[in-house]
Amino acid sequence: MIGYVTLGTNDLPRAIAFYDKLLGLLGAKRQMEFDRGVAWGIDMSTPGVGVLKPFDGKAATAGNGTMVALAAPNREKVEEMYQLALSMGATDEGKPGQRGDGFYAAYFRDPDGNKLNCFCTG
């Protein structure tokens, strides 16, 4: 149902470097690049993630209650993504751990304050 999500940034070069590495851990590559941003994905038939400067030219702000969840293949990849994100300036919103029956997740905010989660099931 979801085709893609976009997250706002106030520092495009920093955001691109952050997401190149973070999404690269899941095998995503840049699929589109334009003046205001970049979009990543596995292929054009699956949902993607983009970062961009807001179209209206105003400052980007993180949505209150908004979160993007990134599916990982296993717990090790959840932990690797969480540690990588923190090493690149993300802030902790919940260390990797079991969050319910069969749901393992970690939560963090990117350098622009956008909330993300990396999870696996099973």
Biopython code that builds the backbone (N, CA, C, O; Angstrom):
import numpy as np
from Bio.PDB.StructureBuilder import StructureBuilder

atoms = [
    (1, "MET", "N", (0.806, -1.185, 0.000)),
    (1, "MET", "CA", (0.000, 0.000, 0.000)),
    (1, "MET", "C", (0.857, 1.260, 0.000)),
    (1, "MET", "O", (0.507, 2.214, -0.694)),
    (2, "ILE", "N", (1.954, 1.312, 0.737)),
    (2, "ILE", "CA", (2.809, 2.501, 0.760)),
    (2, "ILE", "C", (3.808, 2.414, -0.381)),
    (2, "ILE", "O", (4.486, 1.400, -0.549)),
    (3, "GLY", "N", (3.893, 3.482, -1.164)),
    (3, "GLY", "CA", (4.845, 3.537, -2.263)),
    (3, "GLY", "C", (6.199, 4.052, -1.818)),
    (3, "GLY", "O", (7.239, 3.508, -2.191)),
    (4, "TYR", "N", (6.176, 5.121, -1.006)),
    (4, "TYR", "CA", (7.409, 5.684, -0.453)),
    (4, "TYR", "C", (7.045, 6.666, 0.650)),
    (4, "TYR", "O", (5.898, 7.099, 0.765)),
    (5, "VAL", "N", (8.041, 7.009, 1.456)),
    (5, "VAL", "CA", (7.903, 8.058, 2.467)),
    (5, "VAL", "C", (9.038, 9.040, 2.250)),
    (5, "VAL", "O", (10.107, 8.670, 1.766)),
    (6, "THR", "N", (8.803, 10.288, 2.608)),
    (6, "THR", "CA", (9.870, 11.281, 2.566)),
    (6, "THR", "C", (10.013, 11.909, 3.942)),
    (6, "THR", "O", (9.038, 12.089, 4.671)),
    (7, "LEU", "N", (11.232, 12.231, 4.269)),
    (7, "LEU", "CA", (11.571, 12.881, 5.531)),
    (7, "LEU", "C", (12.251, 14.204, 5.203)),
    (7, "LEU", "O", (13.085, 14.278, 4.301)),
    (8, "GLY", "N", (11.890, 15.233, 5.934)),
    (8, "GLY", "CA", (12.482, 16.540, 5.698)),
    (8, "GLY", "C", (13.862, 16.662, 6.300)),
    (8, "GLY", "O", (14.180, 16.017, 7.299)),
    (9, "THR", "N", (14.684, 17.502, 5.678)),
    (9, "THR", "CA", (16.013, 17.784, 6.208)),
    (9, "THR", "C", (16.335, 19.259, 6.031)),
    (9, "THR", "O", (15.851, 19.917, 5.110)),
    (10, "ASN", "N", (17.162, 19.758, 6.933)),
    (10, "ASN", "CA", (17.685, 21.117, 6.828)),
    (10, "ASN", "C", (19.150, 21.104, 6.405)),
    (10, "ASN", "O", (19.735, 22.160, 6.165)),
    (11, "ASP", "N", (19.743, 19.920, 6.312)),
    (11, "ASP", "CA", (21.136, 19.760, 5.916)),
    (11, "ASP", "C", (21.196, 18.574, 4.956)),
    (11, "ASP", "O", (21.458, 17.446, 5.373)),
    (12, "LEU", "N", (20.956, 18.828, 3.694)),
    (12, "LEU", "CA", (20.858, 17.764, 2.701)),
    (12, "LEU", "C", (22.124, 16.917, 2.593)),
    (12, "LEU", "O", (22.010, 15.692, 2.589)),
    (13, "PRO", "N", (23.327, 17.497, 2.504)),
    (13, "PRO", "CA", (24.520, 16.640, 2.417)),
    (13, "PRO", "C", (24.657, 15.693, 3.624)),
    (13, "PRO", "O", (25.007, 14.525, 3.459)),
    (14, "ARG", "N", (24.384, 16.198, 4.825)),
    (14, "ARG", "CA", (24.469, 15.350, 6.027)),
    (14, "ARG", "C", (23.429, 14.236, 5.959)),
    (14, "ARG", "O", (23.739, 13.082, 6.253)),
    (15, "ALA", "N", (22.205, 14.569, 5.574)),
    (15, "ALA", "CA", (21.140, 13.571, 5.494)),
    (15, "ALA", "C", (21.456, 12.507, 4.446)),
    (15, "ALA", "O", (21.228, 11.321, 4.679)),
    (16, "ILE", "N", (21.973, 12.918, 3.308)),
    (16, "ILE", "CA", (22.316, 11.953, 2.259)),
    (16, "ILE", "C", (23.389, 10.990, 2.750)),
    (16, "ILE", "O", (23.279, 9.783, 2.536)),
    (17, "ALA", "N", (24.420, 11.505, 3.400)),
    (17, "ALA", "CA", (25.481, 10.640, 3.929)),
    (17, "ALA", "C", (24.926, 9.663, 4.965)),
    (17, "ALA", "O", (25.293, 8.488, 4.966)),
    (18, "PHE", "N", (24.039, 10.145, 5.850)),
    (18, "PHE", "CA", (23.427, 9.316, 6.888)),
    (18, "PHE", "C", (22.633, 8.174, 6.255)),
    (18, "PHE", "O", (22.822, 7.012, 6.617)),
    (19, "TYR", "N", (21.751, 8.496, 5.319)),
    (19, "TYR", "CA", (20.871, 7.483, 4.729)),
    (19, "TYR", "C", (21.577, 6.596, 3.710)),
    (19, "TYR", "O", (21.168, 5.450, 3.522)),
    (20, "ASP", "N", (22.625, 7.086, 3.045)),
    (20, "ASP", "CA", (23.418, 6.202, 2.178)),
    (20, "ASP", "C", (23.923, 5.013, 2.981)),
    (20, "ASP", "O", (23.803, 3.865, 2.552)),
    (21, "LYS", "N", (24.486, 5.297, 4.144)),
    (21, "LYS", "CA", (25.046, 4.222, 4.978)),
    (21, "LYS", "C", (23.962, 3.397, 5.646)),
    (21, "LYS", "O", (24.001, 2.168, 5.601)),
    (22, "LEU", "N", (22.987, 4.067, 6.269)),
    (22, "LEU", "CA", (21.956, 3.360, 7.018)),
    (22, "LEU", "C", (21.131, 2.440, 6.106)),
    (22, "LEU", "O", (20.979, 1.254, 6.399)),
    (23, "LEU", "N", (20.614, 2.968, 5.033)),
    (23, "LEU", "CA", (19.772, 2.164, 4.149)),
    (23, "LEU", "C", (20.593, 1.176, 3.326)),
    (23, "LEU", "O", (20.075, 0.160, 2.863)),
    (24, "GLY", "N", (21.872, 1.483, 3.150)),
    (24, "GLY", "CA", (22.765, 0.545, 2.476)),
    (24, "GLY", "C", (22.872, -0.779, 3.220)),
    (24, "GLY", "O", (23.084, -1.825, 2.606)),
    (25, "LEU", "N", (22.725, -0.736, 4.547)),
    (25, "LEU", "CA", (22.755, -1.979, 5.331)),
    (25, "LEU", "C", (21.617, -2.919, 4.955)),
    (25, "LEU", "O", (21.715, -4.129, 5.162)),
    (26, "LEU", "N", (20.540, -2.370, 4.405)),
    (26, "LEU", "CA", (19.406, -3.189, 3.987)),
    (26, "LEU", "C", (19.440, -3.491, 2.486)),
    (26, "LEU", "O", (18.511, -4.093, 1.947)),
    (27, "GLY", "N", (20.501, -3.075, 1.830)),
    (27, "GLY", "CA", (20.633, -3.335, 0.399)),
    (27, "GLY", "C", (20.003, -2.267, -0.483)),
    (27, "GLY", "O", (19.920, -2.443, -1.698)),
    (28, "ALA", "N", (19.556, -1.161, 0.110)),
    (28, "ALA", "CA", (18.945, -0.090, -0.675)),
    (28, "ALA", "C", (20.032, 0.750, -1.344)),
    (28, "ALA", "O", (21.130, 0.928, -0.816)),
    (29, "LYS", "N", (19.691, 1.246, -2.499)),
    (29, "LYS", "CA", (20.587, 2.121, -3.264)),
    (29, "LYS", "C", (19.805, 3.364, -3.689)),
    (29, "LYS", "O", (18.574, 3.371, -3.690)),
    (30, "ARG", "N", (20.537, 4.398, -4.044)),
    (30, "ARG", "CA", (19.880, 5.601, -4.553)),
    (30, "ARG", "C", (19.128, 5.255, -5.840)),
    (30, "ARG", "O", (19.682, 4.657, -6.763)),
    (31, "GLN", "N", (17.858, 5.645, -5.874)),
    (31, "GLN", "CA", (17.049, 5.409, -7.064)),
    (31, "GLN", "C", (16.730, 6.702, -7.795)),
    (31, "GLN", "O", (16.550, 6.705, -9.013)),
    (32, "MET", "N", (16.660, 7.789, -7.062)),
    (32, "MET", "CA", (16.387, 9.097, -7.667)),
    (32, "MET", "C", (17.205, 10.156, -6.950)),
    (32, "MET", "O", (17.361, 10.111, -5.730)),
    (33, "GLU", "N", (17.724, 11.107, -7.711)),
    (33, "GLU", "CA", (18.443, 12.238, -7.147)),
    (33, "GLU", "C", (17.968, 13.499, -7.861)),
    (33, "GLU", "O", (17.874, 13.536, -9.088)),
    (34, "PHE", "N", (17.675, 14.512, -7.085)),
    (34, "PHE", "CA", (17.242, 15.781, -7.647)),
    (34, "PHE", "C", (17.722, 16.897, -6.746)),
    (34, "PHE", "O", (18.258, 16.628, -5.670)),
    (35, "ASP", "N", (17.546, 18.140, -7.154)),
    (35, "ASP", "CA", (18.093, 19.288, -6.426)),
    (35, "ASP", "C", (17.720, 19.301, -4.948)),
    (35, "ASP", "O", (18.553, 19.634, -4.104)),
    (36, "ARG", "N", (16.484, 18.945, -4.627)),
    (36, "ARG", "CA", (16.003, 19.034, -3.247)),
    (36, "ARG", "C", (16.196, 17.766, -2.434)),
    (36, "ARG", "O", (15.940, 17.785, -1.230)),
    (37, "GLY", "N", (16.639, 16.656, -3.036)),
    (37, "GLY", "CA", (16.755, 15.443, -2.247)),
    (37, "GLY", "C", (17.163, 14.210, -3.010)),
    (37, "GLY", "O", (17.531, 14.256, -4.184)),
    (38, "VAL", "N", (17.083, 13.093, -2.286)),
    (38, "VAL", "CA", (17.466, 11.780, -2.808)),
    (38, "VAL", "C", (16.453, 10.763, -2.298)),
    (38, "VAL", "O", (15.926, 10.897, -1.194)),
    (39, "ALA", "N", (16.185, 9.737, -3.117)),
    (39, "ALA", "CA", (15.311, 8.629, -2.707)),
    (39, "ALA", "C", (16.069, 7.318, -2.869)),
    (39, "ALA", "O", (16.802, 7.127, -3.839)),
    (40, "TRP", "N", (15.883, 6.417, -1.904)),
    (40, "TRP", "CA", (16.532, 5.109, -1.893)),
    (40, "TRP", "C", (15.484, 4.019, -1.954)),
    (40, "TRP", "O", (14.333, 4.223, -1.568)),
    (41, "GLY", "N", (15.893, 2.855, -2.444)),
    (41, "GLY", "CA", (15.023, 1.699, -2.435)),
    (41, "GLY", "C", (15.768, 0.457, -2.866)),
    (41, "GLY", "O", (16.921, 0.511, -3.296)),
    (42, "ILE", "N", (15.081, -0.666, -2.740)),
    (42, "ILE", "CA", (15.641, -1.951, -3.184)),
    (42, "ILE", "C", (15.386, -2.090, -4.686)),
    (42, "ILE", "O", (16.280, -2.450, -5.452)),
    (43, "ASP", "N", (14.160, -1.800, -5.085)),
    (43, "ASP", "CA", (13.785, -1.751, -6.490)),
    (43, "ASP", "C", (12.539, -0.870, -6.599)),
    (43, "ASP", "O", (11.965, -0.477, -5.583)),
    (44, "MET", "N", (12.129, -0.566, -7.803)),
    (44, "MET", "CA", (11.020, 0.371, -7.995)),
    (44, "MET", "C", (9.651, -0.227, -7.652)),
    (44, "MET", "O", (8.652, 0.492, -7.636)),
    (45, "SER", "N", (9.597, -1.527, -7.381)),
    (45, "SER", "CA", (8.315, -2.154, -7.058)),
    (45, "SER", "C", (8.078, -2.285, -5.557)),
    (45, "SER", "O", (7.028, -2.775, -5.139)),
    (46, "THR", "N", (9.038, -1.855, -4.743)),
    (46, "THR", "CA", (8.890, -1.925, -3.288)),
    (46, "THR", "C", (8.985, -0.516, -2.703)),
    (46, "THR", "O", (9.548, 0.375, -3.340)),
    (47, "PRO", "N", (8.444, -0.299, -1.502)),
    (47, "PRO", "CA", (8.475, 1.039, -0.900)),
    (47, "PRO", "C", (9.898, 1.575, -0.740)),
    (47, "PRO", "O", (10.841, 0.818, -0.511)),
    (48, "GLY", "N", (10.029, 2.880, -0.864)),
    (48, "GLY", "CA", (11.315, 3.541, -0.725)),
    (48, "GLY", "C", (11.271, 4.632, 0.330)),
    (48, "GLY", "O", (10.213, 4.954, 0.873)),
    (49, "VAL", "N", (12.441, 5.195, 0.611)),
    (49, "VAL", "CA", (12.593, 6.279, 1.575)),
    (49, "VAL", "C", (13.343, 7.416, 0.890)),
    (49, "VAL", "O", (14.337, 7.193, 0.199)),
    (50, "GLY", "N", (12.854, 8.632, 1.091)),
    (50, "GLY", "CA", (13.534, 9.793, 0.538)),
    (50, "GLY", "C", (13.778, 10.839, 1.612)),
    (50, "GLY", "O", (13.056, 10.897, 2.608)),
    (51, "VAL", "N", (14.791, 11.663, 1.408)),
    (51, "VAL", "CA", (15.016, 12.845, 2.254)),
    (51, "VAL", "C", (15.077, 14.043, 1.326)),
    (51, "VAL", "O", (15.695, 14.000, 0.262)),
    (52, "LEU", "N", (14.421, 15.115, 1.754)),
    (52, "LEU", "CA", (14.448, 16.309, 0.928)),
    (52, "LEU", "C", (14.203, 17.572, 1.712)),
    (52, "LEU", "O", (13.634, 17.577, 2.803)),
    (53, "LYS", "N", (14.660, 18.635, 1.102)),
    (53, "LYS", "CA", (14.384, 19.956, 1.655)),
    (53, "LYS", "C", (12.932, 20.280, 1.303)),
    (53, "LYS", "O", (12.505, 20.006, 0.182)),
    (54, "PRO", "N", (12.165, 20.854, 2.227)),
    (54, "PRO", "CA", (10.760, 21.133, 1.973)),
    (54, "PRO", "C", (10.544, 22.004, 0.725)),
    (54, "PRO", "O", (11.295, 22.944, 0.464)),
    (55, "PHE", "N", (9.516, 21.668, -0.020)),
    (55, "PHE", "CA", (9.178, 22.365, -1.253)),
    (55, "PHE", "C", (8.878, 23.845, -1.015)),
    (55, "PHE", "O", (9.191, 24.691, -1.852)),
    (56, "ASP", "N", (8.265, 24.150, 0.139)),
    (56, "ASP", "CA", (7.873, 25.540, 0.399)),
    (56, "ASP", "C", (9.040, 26.427, 0.835)),
    (56, "ASP", "O", (8.855, 27.625, 1.048)),
    (57, "GLY", "N", (10.235, 25.856, 0.970)),
    (57, "GLY", "CA", (11.409, 26.631, 1.337)),
    (57, "GLY", "C", (11.542, 26.917, 2.822)),
    (57, "GLY", "O", (12.532, 27.508, 3.253)),
    (58, "LYS", "N", (10.562, 26.506, 3.605)),
    (58, "LYS", "CA", (10.623, 26.710, 5.059)),
    (58, "LYS", "C", (11.454, 25.608, 5.699)),
    (58, "LYS", "O", (11.800, 24.625, 5.043)),
    (59, "ALA", "N", (11.774, 25.769, 6.978)),
    (59, "ALA", "CA", (12.572, 24.784, 7.699)),
    (59, "ALA", "C", (11.829, 23.457, 7.816)),
    (59, "ALA", "O", (10.615, 23.429, 8.021)),
    (60, "ALA", "N", (12.558, 22.376, 7.685)),
    (60, "ALA", "CA", (12.002, 21.045, 7.910)),
    (60, "ALA", "C", (11.830, 20.834, 9.405)),
    (60, "ALA", "O", (12.678, 21.253, 10.193)),
    (61, "THR", "N", (10.751, 20.192, 9.798)),
    (61, "THR", "CA", (10.512, 19.827, 11.189)),
    (61, "THR", "C", (10.078, 18.376, 11.246)),
    (61, "THR", "O", (9.457, 17.865, 10.314)),
    (62, "ALA", "N", (10.410, 17.713, 12.349)),
    (62, "ALA", "CA", (10.002, 16.313, 12.536)),
    (62, "ALA", "C", (8.537, 16.268, 12.933)),
    (62, "ALA", "O", (8.087, 17.066, 13.756)),
    (63, "GLY", "N", (7.797, 15.344, 12.355)),
    (63, "GLY", "CA", (6.374, 15.207, 12.670)),
    (63, "GLY", "C", (6.167, 14.592, 14.039)),
    (63, "GLY", "O", (6.764, 13.564, 14.360)),
    (64, "ASN", "N", (5.329, 15.214, 14.845)),
    (64, "ASN", "CA", (5.007, 14.673, 16.161)),
    (64, "ASN", "C", (4.083, 13.478, 15.982)),
    (64, "ASN", "O", (2.960, 13.627, 15.501)),
    (65, "GLY", "N", (4.545, 12.299, 16.364)),
    (65, "GLY", "CA", (3.775, 11.079, 16.190)),
    (65, "GLY", "C", (4.101, 10.343, 14.899)),
    (65, "GLY", "O", (3.573, 9.259, 14.650)),
    (66, "THR", "N", (4.968, 10.927, 14.075)),
    (66, "THR", "CA", (5.362, 10.297, 12.817)),
    (66, "THR", "C", (6.596, 9.438, 13.041)),
    (66, "THR", "O", (7.525, 9.843, 13.740)),
    (67, "MET", "N", (6.604, 8.246, 12.442)),
    (67, "MET", "CA", (7.761, 7.357, 12.536)),
    (67, "MET", "C", (7.817, 6.505, 11.276)),
    (67, "MET", "O", (6.783, 6.088, 10.755)),
    (68, "VAL", "N", (9.011, 6.251, 10.796)),
    (68, "VAL", "CA", (9.223, 5.358, 9.668)),
    (68, "VAL", "C", (9.862, 4.085, 10.209)),
    (68, "VAL", "O", (10.877, 4.143, 10.903)),
    (69, "ALA", "N", (9.270, 2.938, 9.892)),
    (69, "ALA", "CA", (9.779, 1.643, 10.347)),
    (69, "ALA", "C", (10.493, 0.945, 9.193)),
    (69, "ALA", "O", (9.928, 0.776, 8.113)),
    (70, "LEU", "N", (11.739, 0.541, 9.433)),
    (70, "LEU", "CA", (12.560, -0.123, 8.430)),
    (70, "LEU", "C", (12.660, -1.603, 8.777)),
    (70, "LEU", "O", (13.121, -1.953, 9.863)),
    (71, "ALA", "N", (12.238, -2.466, 7.876)),
    (71, "ALA", "CA", (12.253, -3.913, 8.118)),
    (71, "ALA", "C", (13.656, -4.467, 7.914)),
    (71, "ALA", "O", (14.298, -4.210, 6.895)),
    (72, "ALA", "N", (14.118, -5.227, 8.891)),
    (72, "ALA", "CA", (15.428, -5.874, 8.832)),
    (72, "ALA", "C", (15.223, -7.390, 8.792)),
    (72, "ALA", "O", (14.185, -7.883, 9.233)),
    (73, "PRO", "N", (16.197, -8.128, 8.271)),
    (73, "PRO", "CA", (16.028, -9.576, 8.171)),
    (73, "PRO", "C", (16.190, -10.333, 9.492)),
    (73, "PRO", "O", (15.685, -11.446, 9.638)),
    (74, "ASN", "N", (16.906, -9.717, 10.470)),
    (74, "ASN", "CA", (17.168, -10.432, 11.718)),
    (74, "ASN", "C", (17.584, -9.455, 12.820)),
    (74, "ASN", "O", (17.785, -8.267, 12.569)),
    (75, "ARG", "N", (17.709, -9.975, 14.041)),
    (75, "ARG", "CA", (18.077, -9.147, 15.201)),
    (75, "ARG", "C", (19.447, -8.515, 15.045)),
    (75, "ARG", "O", (19.654, -7.367, 15.437)),
    (76, "GLU", "N", (20.383, -9.260, 14.475)),
    (76, "GLU", "CA", (21.732, -8.731, 14.304)),
    (76, "GLU", "C", (21.727, -7.482, 13.433)),
    (76, "GLU", "O", (22.449, -6.525, 13.711)),
    (77, "LYS", "N", (20.921, -7.490, 12.388)),
    (77, "LYS", "CA", (20.849, -6.336, 11.499)),
    (77, "LYS", "C", (20.158, -5.160, 12.195)),
    (77, "LYS", "O", (20.528, -4.008, 11.970)),
    (78, "VAL", "N", (19.158, -5.442, 13.041)),
    (78, "VAL", "CA", (18.516, -4.382, 13.834)),
    (78, "VAL", "C", (19.566, -3.699, 14.694)),
    (78, "VAL", "O", (19.656, -2.471, 14.724)),
    (79, "GLU", "N", (20.362, -4.505, 15.394)),
    (79, "GLU", "CA", (21.386, -3.955, 16.286)),
    (79, "GLU", "C", (22.459, -3.206, 15.503)),
    (79, "GLU", "O", (22.924, -2.154, 15.941)),
    (80, "GLU", "N", (22.855, -3.738, 14.352)),
    (80, "GLU", "CA", (23.869, -3.081, 13.520)),
    (80, "GLU", "C", (23.366, -1.722, 13.022)),
    (80, "GLU", "O", (24.107, -0.740, 13.047)),
    (81, "MET", "N", (22.123, -1.668, 12.575)),
    (81, "MET", "CA", (21.573, -0.403, 12.090)),
    (81, "MET", "C", (21.466, 0.617, 13.215)),
    (81, "MET", "O", (21.781, 1.791, 13.022)),
    (82, "TYR", "N", (21.025, 0.176, 14.384)),
    (82, "TYR", "CA", (20.900, 1.066, 15.540)),
    (82, "TYR", "C", (22.264, 1.649, 15.906)),
    (82, "TYR", "O", (22.389, 2.859, 16.095)),
    (83, "GLN", "N", (23.274, 0.807, 16.006)),
    (83, "GLN", "CA", (24.614, 1.277, 16.363)),
    (83, "GLN", "C", (25.179, 2.208, 15.297)),
    (83, "GLN", "O", (25.790, 3.224, 15.626)),
    (84, "LEU", "N", (24.983, 1.873, 14.027)),
    (84, "LEU", "CA", (25.464, 2.736, 12.947)),
    (84, "LEU", "C", (24.777, 4.091, 13.019)),
    (84, "LEU", "O", (25.433, 5.127, 12.915)),
    (85, "ALA", "N", (23.460, 4.089, 13.197)),
    (85, "ALA", "CA", (22.715, 5.352, 13.271)),
    (85, "ALA", "C", (23.264, 6.232, 14.397)),
    (85, "ALA", "O", (23.512, 7.420, 14.190)),
    (86, "LEU", "N", (23.452, 5.653, 15.585)),
    (86, "LEU", "CA", (23.972, 6.432, 16.714)),
    (86, "LEU", "C", (25.377, 6.953, 16.431)),
    (86, "LEU", "O", (25.713, 8.071, 16.821)),
    (87, "SER", "N", (26.200, 6.150, 15.755)),
    (87, "SER", "CA", (27.577, 6.583, 15.457)),
    (87, "SER", "C", (27.600, 7.741, 14.461)),
    (87, "SER", "O", (28.599, 8.454, 14.360)),
    (88, "MET", "N", (26.502, 7.931, 13.726)),
    (88, "MET", "CA", (26.428, 9.008, 12.737)),
    (88, "MET", "C", (25.604, 10.198, 13.230)),
    (88, "MET", "O", (25.218, 11.052, 12.432)),
    (89, "GLY", "N", (25.331, 10.264, 14.527)),
    (89, "GLY", "CA", (24.661, 11.429, 15.085)),
    (89, "GLY", "C", (23.192, 11.251, 15.418)),
    (89, "GLY", "O", (22.543, 12.202, 15.853)),
    (90, "ALA", "N", (22.651, 10.054, 15.224)),
    (90, "ALA", "CA", (21.261, 9.803, 15.621)),
    (90, "ALA", "C", (21.180, 9.798, 17.144)),
    (90, "ALA", "O", (22.185, 9.593, 17.824)),
    (91, "THR", "N", (19.988, 10.023, 17.672)),
    (91, "THR", "CA", (19.779, 9.959, 19.124)),
    (91, "THR", "C", (18.900, 8.767, 19.461)),
    (91, "THR", "O", (18.001, 8.394, 18.707)),
    (92, "ASP", "N", (19.186, 8.185, 20.607)),
    (92, "ASP", "CA", (18.474, 6.992, 21.072)),
    (92, "ASP", "C", (17.030, 7.301, 21.435)),
    (92, "ASP", "O", (16.749, 8.289, 22.114)),
    (93, "GLU", "N", (16.118, 6.453, 20.980)),
    (93, "GLU", "CA", (14.708, 6.522, 21.361)),
    (93, "GLU", "C", (14.233, 5.180, 21.903)),
    (93, "GLU", "O", (13.054, 5.016, 22.216)),
    (94, "GLY", "N", (15.153, 4.217, 22.015)),
    (94, "GLY", "CA", (14.808, 2.892, 22.533)),
    (94, "GLY", "C", (15.790, 1.857, 22.030)),
    (94, "GLY", "O", (15.811, 1.534, 20.843)),
    (95, "LYS", "N", (16.603, 1.340, 22.932)),
    (95, "LYS", "CA", (17.635, 0.369, 22.569)),
    (95, "LYS", "C", (17.012, -0.893, 21.956)),
    (95, "LYS", "O", (15.838, -1.177, 22.189)),
    (96, "PRO", "N", (17.793, -1.650, 21.176)),
    (96, "PRO", "CA", (17.273, -2.881, 20.591)),
    (96, "PRO", "C", (16.757, -3.832, 21.676)),
    (96, "PRO", "O", (17.392, -4.020, 22.714)),
    (97, "GLY", "N", (15.616, -4.413, 21.412)),
    (97, "GLY", "CA", (15.054, -5.374, 22.354)),
    (97, "GLY", "C", (13.697, -5.884, 21.913)),
    (97, "GLY", "O", (13.092, -5.393, 20.961)),
    (98, "GLN", "N", (13.246, -6.890, 22.644)),
    (98, "GLN", "CA", (11.936, -7.486, 22.387)),
    (98, "GLN", "C", (10.853, -6.488, 22.763)),
    (98, "GLN", "O", (10.890, -5.931, 23.860)),
    (99, "ARG", "N", (9.897, -6.251, 21.888)),
    (99, "ARG", "CA", (8.836, -5.276, 22.133)),
    (99, "ARG", "C", (7.463, -5.932, 22.096)),
    (99, "ARG", "O", (6.460, -5.247, 21.897)),
    (100, "GLY", "N", (7.405, -7.189, 22.275)),
    (100, "GLY", "CA", (6.152, -7.935, 22.202)),
    (100, "GLY", "C", (6.446, -9.300, 21.618)),
    (100, "GLY", "O", (7.584, -9.609, 21.267)),
    (101, "ASP", "N", (5.445, -10.087, 21.522)),
    (101, "ASP", "CA", (5.611, -11.445, 21.027)),
    (101, "ASP", "C", (6.065, -11.438, 19.569)),
    (101, "ASP", "O", (5.299, -11.081, 18.674)),
    (102, "GLY", "N", (7.311, -11.833, 19.340)),
    (102, "GLY", "CA", (7.823, -11.938, 17.983)),
    (102, "GLY", "C", (8.200, -10.632, 17.312)),
    (102, "GLY", "O", (8.379, -10.606, 16.094)),
    (103, "PHE", "N", (8.328, -9.543, 18.066)),
    (103, "PHE", "CA", (8.669, -8.241, 17.488)),
    (103, "PHE", "C", (9.900, -7.703, 18.194)),
    (103, "PHE", "O", (9.847, -7.403, 19.386)),
    (104, "TYR", "N", (11.009, -7.576, 17.476)),
    (104, "TYR", "CA", (12.277, -7.093, 18.002)),
    (104, "TYR", "C", (12.595, -5.782, 17.301)),
    (104, "TYR", "O", (12.606, -5.726, 16.071)),
    (105, "ALA", "N", (12.855, -4.719, 18.069)),
    (105, "ALA", "CA", (13.000, -3.408, 17.446)),
    (105, "ALA", "C", (13.953, -2.502, 18.208)),
    (105, "ALA", "O", (14.238, -2.716, 19.387)),
    (106, "ALA", "N", (14.439, -1.480, 17.501)),
    (106, "ALA", "CA", (15.240, -0.400, 18.065)),
    (106, "ALA", "C", (14.693, 0.905, 17.490)),
    (106, "ALA", "O", (14.195, 0.938, 16.364)),
    (107, "TYR", "N", (14.792, 1.975, 18.274)),
    (107, "TYR", "CA", (14.228, 3.262, 17.876)),
    (107, "TYR", "C", (15.288, 4.353, 17.994)),
    (107, "TYR", "O", (16.080, 4.357, 18.936)),
    (108, "PHE", "N", (15.298, 5.276, 17.034)),
    (108, "PHE", "CA", (16.251, 6.386, 17.063)),
    (108, "PHE", "C", (15.713, 7.536, 16.227)),
    (108, "PHE", "O", (14.787, 7.365, 15.433)),
    (109, "ARG", "N", (16.305, 8.709, 16.415)),
    (109, "ARG", "CA", (15.989, 9.888, 15.609)),
    (109, "ARG", "C", (17.213, 10.258, 14.789)),
    (109, "ARG", "O", (18.334, 10.289, 15.296)),
    (110, "ASP", "N", (16.979, 10.536, 13.516)),
    (110, "ASP", "CA", (18.081, 10.944, 12.648)),
    (110, "ASP", "C", (18.560, 12.340, 13.067)),
    (110, "ASP", "O", (17.937, 12.960, 13.929)),
    (111, "PRO", "N", (19.647, 12.847, 12.482)),
    (111, "PRO", "CA", (20.158, 14.153, 12.898)),
    (111, "PRO", "C", (19.177, 15.322, 12.720)),
    (111, "PRO", "O", (19.376, 16.375, 13.326)),
    (112, "ASP", "N", (18.125, 15.163, 11.906)),
    (112, "ASP", "CA", (17.104, 16.200, 11.760)),
    (112, "ASP", "C", (15.947, 16.003, 12.734)),
    (112, "ASP", "O", (15.019, 16.812, 12.750)),
    (113, "GLY", "N", (15.980, 14.944, 13.547)),
    (113, "GLY", "CA", (14.924, 14.700, 14.522)),
    (113, "GLY", "C", (13.812, 13.780, 14.047)),
    (113, "GLY", "O", (12.863, 13.536, 14.792)),
    (114, "ASN", "N", (13.903, 13.259, 12.817)),
    (114, "ASN", "CA", (12.899, 12.321, 12.321)),
    (114, "ASN", "C", (13.039, 10.982, 13.044)),
    (114, "ASN", "O", (14.143, 10.450, 13.162)),
    (115, "LYS", "N", (11.924, 10.441, 13.525)),
    (115, "LYS", "CA", (11.953, 9.184, 14.279)),
    (115, "LYS", "C", (11.889, 7.985, 13.339)),
    (115, "LYS", "O", (11.054, 7.916, 12.437)),
    (116, "LEU", "N", (12.805, 7.038, 13.582)),
    (116, "LEU", "CA", (12.838, 5.794, 12.833)),
    (116, "LEU", "C", (12.875, 4.613, 13.788)),
    (116, "LEU", "O", (13.241, 4.732, 14.957)),
    (117, "ASN", "N", (12.488, 3.492, 13.252)),
    (117, "ASN", "CA", (12.540, 2.231, 13.974)),
    (117, "ASN", "C", (13.098, 1.219, 12.985)),
    (117, "ASN", "O", (12.797, 1.269, 11.793)),
    (118, "CYS", "N", (13.896, 0.322, 13.479)),
    (118, "CYS", "CA", (14.361, -0.810, 12.690)),
    (118, "CYS", "C", (13.863, -2.041, 13.429)),
    (118, "CYS", "O", (14.053, -2.157, 14.639)),
    (119, "PHE", "N", (13.223, -2.966, 12.706)),
    (119, "PHE", "CA", (12.609, -4.097, 13.379)),
    (119, "PHE", "C", (12.745, -5.387, 12.568)),
    (119, "PHE", "O", (13.021, -5.366, 11.368)),
    (120, "CYS", "N", (12.545, -6.492, 13.255)),
    (120, "CYS", "CA", (12.379, -7.789, 12.602)),
    (120, "CYS", "C", (11.303, -8.552, 13.378)),
    (120, "CYS", "O", (11.024, -8.257, 14.540)),
    (121, "THR", "N", (10.726, -9.508, 12.727)),
    (121, "THR", "CA", (9.695, -10.326, 13.376)),
    (121, "THR", "C", (10.126, -11.782, 13.375)),
    (121, "THR", "O", (11.007, -12.195, 12.621)),
    (122, "GLY", "N", (9.486, -12.535, 14.231)),
    (122, "GLY", "CA", (9.771, -13.968, 14.295)),
    (122, "GLY", "C", (10.761, -14.317, 15.366)),
    (122, "GLY", "O", (11.098, -15.488, 15.538)),
]
sb = StructureBuilder()
sb.init_structure("model")
sb.init_model(0)
sb.init_chain("A")
sb.init_seg("    ")
for serial, (resi, resn, name, xyz) in enumerate(atoms, 1):
    if name == "N":
        sb.init_residue(resn, " ", resi, " ")
    sb.init_atom(name, np.array(xyz, "f"), 0.0, 1.0, " ", f" {name:<3s}", serial, name[0])
structure = sb.get_structure()
